[in-house]
């Protein structure tokens, strides 16, 4: 989304300025709530400050959900080397922000590889952007015409299994961040879907 593009561009082009914005940030509920209020009106904030606000909300929110304070200790200073490493890696990266179908068609060729992480089916309301059922179908149809290889991660459910029938479906689990507070070790079932044999 646009917030990710702004953050990535600032990491790539202005890592020092971003670090300076984050250097004296406190991990406090009051500051988190103020940051959240400012972030709700992003047009009033220039991009480097906006990227810093986004970074704070990710690091200090519960399960990186951006909406409630996480009550967990975390030093942003420990992230500064990562920001510079990310900036170096992003120097040769093209940052795009357009519809997935147009983007995939633009870059598809033999030897291309696409990784897609769409909103999980029936959890779309938790995302900032709309992704109705027809977009799940459109994504699958777009990938079906690819010359290159692709990988998609989804929640493991019968609808997605049926939609991607005929492709390689690999079951996976990850820790369920939202449930960790109540049930340690809680896992979330996922599918990794590819148009190639992942065992190759």
Wavefront OBJ file of the C-alpha trace (Angstrom):
o trace
v 0.000 0.000 0.000
v 0.954 3.676 -0.112
v 2.201 3.716 3.497
v 4.606 0.864 2.767
v 5.844 2.664 -0.368
v 6.470 5.875 1.580
v 8.256 3.989 4.358
v 10.388 1.954 1.933
v 11.312 5.047 -0.066
v 12.351 6.862 3.110
v 14.398 3.861 4.271
v 16.093 3.717 0.869
v 16.724 7.436 0.361
v 16.734 9.010 3.843
v 17.885 6.413 6.418
v 19.801 8.971 8.489
v 16.866 11.369 8.670
v 14.523 8.490 9.580
v 16.908 7.373 12.338
v 17.056 10.959 13.636
v 13.251 11.067 13.847
v 13.248 7.839 15.872
v 16.271 8.483 18.078
v 14.512 9.954 21.114
v 11.107 8.275 20.812
v 9.787 6.847 24.074
v 7.893 3.594 24.382
v 4.891 4.867 26.326
v 1.141 4.467 26.024
v 0.590 8.234 26.031
v 3.109 8.787 23.228
v 1.692 5.845 21.286
v -1.813 7.333 21.448
v -0.527 10.750 20.347
v 1.370 9.124 17.477
v -1.759 7.251 16.441
v -3.815 10.456 16.365
v -1.205 12.255 14.251
v -0.950 9.262 11.918
v -4.712 9.343 11.294
v -4.170 12.657 9.457
v -1.180 11.748 7.265
v -1.680 14.586 4.781
v -0.602 17.022 7.498
v 2.793 15.287 7.933
v 5.779 15.266 5.569
v 6.996 11.873 4.357
v 9.998 11.243 6.622
v 7.970 12.089 9.733
v 5.096 9.983 8.383
v 7.435 7.005 7.842
v 8.767 7.422 11.390
v 5.230 7.449 12.801
v 4.388 4.302 10.856
v 7.555 2.610 12.126
v 6.712 3.520 15.739
v 3.182 2.193 15.439
v 4.405 -1.121 14.003
v 7.039 -1.571 16.705
v 4.958 -0.487 19.710
v 1.477 -1.760 18.781
v -0.042 -5.054 19.878
v 0.788 -7.744 17.272
v 1.943 -4.928 14.928
v -1.727 -4.116 14.385
v -1.158 -0.329 14.433
v -4.201 0.356 16.587
v -3.549 -0.585 20.239
v -0.554 -0.212 22.521
v 1.459 -3.427 22.881
v 2.844 -2.984 26.433
v 6.129 -4.629 25.407
v 9.654 -3.269 25.900
v 11.446 -2.529 22.647
v 14.382 -0.246 21.914
v 14.208 1.438 18.522
v 17.952 1.970 18.770
v 18.427 -1.763 18.264
v 16.696 -1.332 14.878
v 19.024 1.386 13.559
v 21.582 -1.035 12.012
v 18.687 -2.823 10.291
v 17.465 0.465 8.792
v 20.886 1.089 7.241
v 21.138 -2.508 6.001
v 17.679 -2.220 4.449
v 18.652 1.090 2.832
v 21.688 -0.541 1.199
v 19.612 -3.443 -0.129
v 16.883 -1.137 -1.430
v 19.293 0.876 -3.598
v 18.708 -1.521 -6.508
v 14.982 -2.036 -5.830
v 12.129 -0.491 -7.808
v 9.279 0.526 -5.508
v 5.882 0.333 -7.209
v 2.349 1.063 -6.042
v -0.222 -0.087 -8.548
v -2.845 -2.776 -9.071
v -1.383 -6.278 -8.753
v -2.668 -7.425 -12.155
v -0.970 -4.544 -14.005
v 2.198 -5.010 -11.944
v 2.459 -8.760 -12.579
v 1.803 -8.339 -16.309
v 4.419 -5.568 -16.503
v 7.212 -7.626 -14.938
v 6.267 -11.140 -16.053
v 8.810 -12.964 -18.204
v 10.706 -16.230 -18.172
v 12.978 -16.233 -15.148
v 10.739 -13.849 -13.173
v 9.645 -14.779 -9.663
v 6.608 -13.325 -7.903
v 5.780 -13.661 -4.234
v 2.216 -12.569 -3.376
v 0.846 -12.045 0.118
v -2.806 -11.093 -0.439
v -5.294 -10.417 2.353
v -6.336 -13.763 3.768
v -9.720 -15.009 2.621
v -12.598 -13.942 4.921
v -10.259 -11.709 6.975
v -10.261 -8.838 4.471
v -11.954 -6.422 6.909
v -8.745 -6.313 8.982
v -6.778 -4.768 6.090
v -6.561 -1.128 5.040
v -7.511 -1.859 1.438
v -10.550 -3.519 -0.066
v -9.940 -7.010 -1.459
v -13.299 -8.578 -2.367
v -13.817 -12.161 -3.520
v -13.467 -11.192 -7.178
v -9.933 -9.955 -6.419
v -8.968 -13.370 -5.038
v -10.232 -14.871 -8.300
v -8.514 -12.167 -10.377
v -5.204 -12.808 -8.595
v -5.409 -16.527 -9.308
v -6.316 -15.917 -12.969
v -3.485 -13.397 -13.370
v -0.964 -15.829 -11.894
v -2.317 -18.653 -14.061
v -1.117 -16.776 -17.152
v 2.407 -16.120 -15.846
v 5.527 -17.162 -17.739
v 7.581 -16.877 -14.566
v 7.357 -18.741 -11.287
v 5.209 -17.577 -8.414
v 4.469 -18.266 -4.773
v 1.395 -17.165 -2.818
v 0.795 -17.416 0.929
v -2.793 -17.773 2.143
v -4.790 -18.988 5.082
v -5.555 -22.711 4.802
v -9.250 -23.019 3.986
v -11.390 -25.020 1.574
v -12.176 -22.005 -0.634
v -8.498 -21.296 -1.327
v -7.732 -25.005 -1.775
v -10.505 -25.215 -4.393
v -9.475 -21.954 -6.080
v -5.878 -23.140 -6.498
v -6.641 -26.793 -7.245
v -4.059 -28.180 -9.659
v -1.158 -26.174 -8.226
v 1.323 -27.230 -5.551
v -0.169 -26.696 -2.082
v 2.240 -26.907 0.858
v 0.834 -26.788 4.377
v 2.628 -24.535 6.847
v 2.050 -23.089 10.283
v 3.233 -19.914 11.959
v 2.766 -18.502 15.414
v -0.525 -16.666 15.727
v 0.606 -13.250 16.972
v -2.888 -12.179 17.976
v -3.424 -15.244 20.188
v -0.005 -15.369 21.868
v -1.139 -13.318 24.854
v -3.853 -15.848 25.696
v -2.468 -19.133 24.398
v 1.305 -19.496 24.185
v 2.414 -21.464 21.147
v -0.889 -20.932 19.318
v -0.342 -21.579 15.622
v -2.074 -20.397 12.466
v -2.520 -22.782 9.537
v -1.337 -21.450 6.204
v -0.907 -22.632 2.639
v 2.088 -21.908 0.440
v 0.905 -22.203 -3.163
v 3.299 -22.424 -6.115
v 3.185 -23.108 -9.842
v 6.364 -25.207 -9.501
v 7.383 -28.142 -7.359
v 8.924 -26.592 -4.222
v 10.923 -29.799 -3.696
v 12.848 -29.213 -6.967
l 1 2 3 4 5 6 7 8 9 10 11 12 13 14 15 16 17 18 19 20 21 22 23 24 25 26 27 28 29 30 31 32 33 34 35 36 37 38 39 40 41 42 43 44 45 46 47 48 49 50 51 52 53 54 55 56 57 58 59 60 61 62 63 64 65 66 67 68 69 70 71 72 73 74 75 76 77 78 79 80 81 82 83 84 85 86 87 88 89 90 91 92 93 94 95 96 97 98 99 100 101 102 103 104 105 106 107 108 109 110 111 112 113 114 115 116 117 118 119 120 121 122 123 124 125 126 127 128 129 130 131 132 133 134 135 136 137 138 139 140 141 142 143 144 145 146 147 148 149 150 151 152 153 154 155 156 157 158 159 160 161 162 163 164 165 166 167 168 169 170 171 172 173 174 175 176 177 178 179 180 181 182 183 184 185 186 187 188 189 190 191 192 193 194 195 196 197 198 199 200
